[in-house]
Amino acid sequence: MPQLDTSTWFTMIFSMLLTLFILFQLKISKHYYPENPTTKSTKITTGQRAPWENKWTKICSPLSLP
């Protein structure tokens, strides 16, 4: 039974990892990242109201029922 030749495995694995690294670097470098992100205001102006502020809802606990 012939022996398995593993002499080229290091070269193959190393070249595969190097190729993957280069491909991922090229893929990541094509993304657009904003330089100065701006923060949004979390305060609601007086003209805008949330939909739940216009309605009154009653929440009943099952234990409080007769």
C-alpha positions, 0 to 999 in steps of 0.5 A, spaced: 500 500 500 503 506 497 504 512 503 500 518 502 505 524 500 504 530 504 510 534 502 506 539 498 500 540 503 504 545 507 505 549 500 497 548 498 495 550 505 499 556 505 497 559 498 490 557 500 490 562 506 494 567 503 489 567 497 483 568 502 487 573 506 488 577 499 481 576 497 478 578 503 482 584 503 480 586 496 473 585 498 473 589 505 477 595 501 471 596 496 466 598 502 464 605 503 465 607 510 462 614 512 468 618 515 464 623 520 457 619 522 452 624 525 448 623 531 441 624 530 436 627 535 432 623 540 427 628 542 420 628 539 418 635 536 411 638 539 408 637 532 410 629 532 406 625 536 407 617 537 401 613 535 400 610 542 400 617 545 393 619 542 389 613 545 388 611 552 388 604 553 386 600 559 391 594 562 387 589 566 391 585 571 388 578 571 388 578 579 385 584 579 378 582 576 372 580 581 
